[in-house]
Amino acid sequence: MIPWLDAHTPFPDVDEALTTDAPGLLAAGADLSPARLLAAYQRGIFPWFSEGQPILWWSTDPRMVLMTADFRVSDSLKKAIRKVQRSAADGGRWEVRFDFAFEDVMRACAAPRRDGPGTWISEDIIAGYTGLHRLGYAHSSELWLDGELVGGAYGVCIGRMFYGESMFARVTDGSKIALAYLVHFLRGHGVAMIDCQQETGHLASLGAAPIPRAEFLAHLRRNIALPPIRDWRPAPPYPSATV
């Protein structure tokens, strides 16, 4: 059994998460207010649930993470990034922005996919994370083409710890280009780890790998205590000579 949380119930210790049936499931209930979400992320806990379920809180072991130094860029993605870089430098059709249309990125991530229904990103999730965005804790990386949002990624940043949430693409490699800019930016600001939460083949192809929860939590505690990033402006993700 897992505990049921009301508005004032603190999270249980992550060591109490289930190890069988639903490994990593820690608790259910409470709300998705910015304060509750911050309390969760500061403890290595994240919400994840399907339509019709109560709010479910997780702390998985092992934990899938992407070390920013290990981000893999394929040759085809390098070519796409070069195109965007040249266009952005010349005021052309392509542009990368941060935090320009955060809620639009979330809604695009929540839209139905070609291979299935929409994601778990509900209106309550959107409200909670846009609240975090207004407080300066949630951020989006966005790819624009001719003034239209065509790719993006978003997540939560506390101190120098980043928690990736979701991505979307309306053009080939749109989400990966947005992610590449974000990863490069974070690495340049001393962020060594991106929490990926779920272990998938797609994330592994980008360089992510599982680590023990204890190792993840130790890194988290050190880095959420560091000063936050103040200036969120994208820069070219790679020197042109290496792309």
C-alpha positions as CSV (number, residue, x, y, z in Angstrom):
1,M,0.0,0.0,0.0
2,I,1.1,3.6,-0.6
3,P,0.0,6.6,1.5
4,W,-2.7,9.0,0.4
5,L,-1.7,12.6,0.6
6,D,-4.0,15.5,1.3
7,A,-3.1,19.2,0.9
8,H,-1.0,19.3,4.0
9,T,0.6,15.9,4.1
10,P,4.3,15.9,3.5
11,F,5.9,13.4,1.1
12,P,7.1,10.1,2.6
13,D,10.8,9.2,2.4
14,V,11.7,8.0,-1.1
15,D,13.0,4.8,0.4
16,E,9.4,3.8,1.0
17,A,8.6,3.7,-2.7
18,L,7.3,0.3,-4.0
19,T,9.9,-2.1,-5.3
20,T,7.4,-4.6,-6.9
21,D,4.1,-4.3,-8.9
22,A,4.7,-0.6,-9.6
23,P,8.4,0.0,-8.9
24,G,9.1,3.6,-7.8
25,L,5.5,4.4,-6.9
26,L,5.6,6.4,-3.7
27,A,2.3,8.1,-2.9
28,A,-1.0,9.3,-4.4
29,G,-3.2,12.4,-3.9
30,A,-2.4,16.0,-2.9
31,D,-2.4,18.6,-5.7
32,L,-0.3,20.0,-8.5
33,S,0.3,23.4,-7.1
34,P,3.7,25.0,-7.8
35,A,4.5,24.6,-4.1
36,R,3.8,20.9,-4.1
37,L,5.7,20.4,-7.4
38,L,8.7,22.2,-6.0
39,A,8.6,20.1,-2.8
40,A,8.5,17.0,-5.0
41,Y,11.4,17.9,-7.3
42,Q,13.6,19.0,-4.4
43,R,13.2,15.4,-3.1
44,G,13.7,13.6,-6.4
45,I,9.9,12.9,-6.8
46,F,7.8,13.5,-9.8
47,P,4.1,13.2,-10.8
48,W,3.0,10.8,-13.5
49,F,-0.5,9.4,-14.0
50,S,-3.0,8.7,-16.7
51,E,-6.4,10.2,-17.3
52,G,-8.9,8.9,-14.7
53,Q,-6.2,8.1,-12.1
54,P,-5.5,10.1,-9.0
55,I,-2.2,12.1,-8.9
56,L,0.6,9.5,-8.6
57,W,4.0,10.4,-7.2
58,W,7.1,8.4,-8.2
59,S,10.8,8.1,-7.2
60,T,12.3,5.4,-9.5
61,D,15.4,3.3,-8.8
62,P,17.4,3.3,-10.9
63,R,16.9,6.8,-12.3
64,M,17.3,7.6,-15.9
65,V,19.6,10.7,-16.4
66,L,21.4,12.5,-19.2
67,M,24.8,13.9,-18.3
68,T,25.1,17.0,-20.4
69,A,28.6,16.1,-21.4
70,D,27.3,12.8,-22.8
71,F,24.6,14.2,-25.1
72,R,24.9,12.4,-28.4
73,V,24.5,14.3,-31.7
74,S,24.2,12.3,-34.9
75,D,25.6,13.5,-38.1
76,S,22.2,14.3,-39.5
77,L,21.3,16.3,-36.4
78,K,24.6,18.2,-36.7
79,K,23.6,19.2,-40.2
80,A,20.2,20.3,-39.1
81,I,21.7,22.4,-36.2
82,R,24.1,24.1,-38.7
83,K,21.2,25.1,-40.9
84,V,19.4,26.6,-37.9
85,Q,22.5,28.4,-36.7
86,R,23.2,30.0,-40.1
87,S,19.6,31.0,-40.4
88,A,19.4,32.5,-36.9
89,A,22.7,34.4,-37.4
90,D,21.4,35.9,-40.7
91,G,17.9,36.7,-39.5
92,G,16.4,33.9,-41.7
93,R,13.5,31.6,-41.4
94,W,14.7,29.6,-38.4
95,E,15.1,30.8,-34.8
96,V,15.6,29.3,-31.4
97,R,14.0,31.0,-28.4
98,F,13.8,30.2,-24.6
99,D,10.7,30.9,-22.5
100,F,8.9,32.7,-25.3
101,A,5.9,30.4,-25.4
102,F,6.1,28.1,-22.5
103,E,2.5,27.1,-22.3
104,D,2.3,26.6,-26.0
105,V,5.2,24.1,-25.7
106,M,3.3,22.3,-23.0
107,R,0.1,22.1,-25.1
108,A,2.0,20.9,-28.1
109,C,3.6,18.1,-25.9
110,A,0.1,17.2,-24.8
111,A,-1.4,17.0,-28.3
112,P,-2.3,13.6,-29.7
113,R,0.6,11.8,-31.4
114,R,0.5,10.0,-34.8
115,D,1.2,6.6,-33.1
116,G,-1.3,7.0,-30.2
117,P,-3.4,9.2,-28.0
118,G,-2.2,12.4,-26.2
119,T,0.2,12.3,-23.4
120,W,-0.6,12.4,-19.7
121,I,-0.2,16.2,-19.7
122,S,-3.6,17.4,-18.4
123,E,-5.0,20.9,-17.8
124,D,-4.1,20.5,-14.1
125,I,-0.5,19.6,-15.1
126,I,-0.4,22.6,-17.5
127,A,-1.7,24.9,-14.7
128,G,0.9,23.6,-12.2
129,Y,3.9,23.9,-14.5
130,T,2.9,27.3,-16.0
131,G,2.8,28.4,-12.3
132,L,6.3,27.2,-11.9
133,H,7.3,29.0,-15.1
134,R,5.9,32.3,-13.7
135,L,8.0,31.8,-10.6
136,G,11.1,31.2,-12.7
137,Y,11.5,27.5,-12.1
138,A,10.2,26.0,-15.4
139,H,11.6,26.8,-18.8
140,S,11.2,25.9,-22.5
141,S,13.5,25.7,-25.4
142,E,11.7,26.4,-28.7
143,L,12.4,26.0,-32.4
144,W,10.6,28.5,-34.7
145,L,10.2,28.4,-38.5
146,D,8.7,31.5,-40.2
147,G,7.2,32.6,-36.9
148,E,5.6,29.3,-36.2
149,L,6.5,27.1,-33.2
150,V,7.7,23.7,-34.7
151,G,9.6,22.0,-32.0
152,G,10.3,22.3,-28.3
153,A,11.2,20.9,-24.9
154,Y,10.5,21.9,-21.4
155,G,11.4,21.1,-17.8
156,V,12.1,22.4,-14.3
157,C,15.3,23.9,-13.1
158,I,16.1,24.3,-9.4
159,G,19.6,25.7,-8.6
160,R,21.8,23.9,-11.1
161,M,19.6,20.8,-11.4
162,F,17.4,20.4,-14.5
163,Y,14.5,18.0,-14.7
164,G,13.4,17.2,-18.2
165,E,9.7,16.8,-18.8
166,S,8.6,16.4,-22.4
167,M,9.4,17.3,-26.0
168,F,7.5,17.7,-29.3
169,A,8.3,18.1,-33.0
170,R,6.3,19.3,-36.0
171,V,9.3,19.2,-38.3
172,T,12.0,16.6,-38.6
173,D,14.4,16.8,-35.7
174,G,12.5,19.7,-34.2
175,S,12.5,18.4,-30.7
176,K,16.2,17.3,-30.9
177,I,17.3,20.7,-32.1
178,A,15.5,22.4,-29.2
179,L,17.0,19.9,-26.8
180,A,20.5,20.4,-28.3
181,Y,20.3,24.1,-27.6
182,L,19.0,23.5,-24.1
183,V,21.7,20.9,-23.3
184,H,24.5,23.2,-24.5
185,F,23.1,26.1,-22.5
186,L,22.7,24.1,-19.3
187,R,26.2,22.6,-19.7
188,G,27.6,26.1,-20.1
189,H,25.9,27.2,-16.9
190,G,27.3,24.3,-14.8
191,V,24.4,21.9,-15.1
192,A,25.9,18.5,-15.3
193,M,22.8,16.3,-15.1
194,I,19.3,16.3,-16.6
195,D,16.8,14.1,-14.9
196,C,14.9,12.0,-17.5
197,Q,12.7,10.1,-15.1
198,Q,11.7,7.3,-17.4
199,E,14.0,4.7,-19.0
200,T,13.4,4.5,-22.8
201,G,15.3,3.5,-25.9
202,H,14.9,7.0,-27.3
203,L,16.5,8.6,-24.3
204,A,19.3,6.1,-24.3
205,S,20.0,6.9,-28.0
206,L,20.6,10.5,-26.9
207,G,23.2,9.5,-24.3
208,A,21.0,9.0,-21.2
209,A,21.6,6.1,-18.8
210,P,20.2,4.7,-15.5
211,I,22.0,5.4,-12.3
212,P,21.2,4.2,-8.7
213,R,18.6,6.5,-7.0
214,A,21.1,7.1,-4.1
215,E,23.6,8.5,-6.6
216,F,20.9,10.6,-8.2
217,L,19.7,12.0,-4.9
218,A,23.3,12.9,-3.8
219,H,23.8,14.9,-7.0
220,L,20.4,16.5,-6.7
221,R,21.0,17.7,-3.1
222,R,24.3,19.3,-4.0
223,N,23.0,21.1,-7.0
224,I,19.6,22.4,-6.0
225,A,21.5,24.4,-3.3
226,L,23.5,26.2,-5.9
227,P,22.6,29.7,-7.2
228,P,19.9,29.6,-9.9
229,I,20.5,30.5,-13.6
230,R,19.4,34.1,-14.0
231,D,19.8,34.8,-17.7
232,W,17.9,32.4,-19.9
233,R,18.9,33.3,-23.5
234,P,19.9,30.6,-26.1
235,A,23.3,30.6,-27.6
236,P,24.6,28.5,-30.6
237,P,24.8,25.0,-29.3
238,Y,28.2,24.1,-30.7
239,P,31.2,25.9,-32.2
240,S,30.8,25.8,-36.0
241,A,34.1,24.0,-36.4
242,T,32.8,21.0,-34.5
243,V,29.3,20.7,-35.9
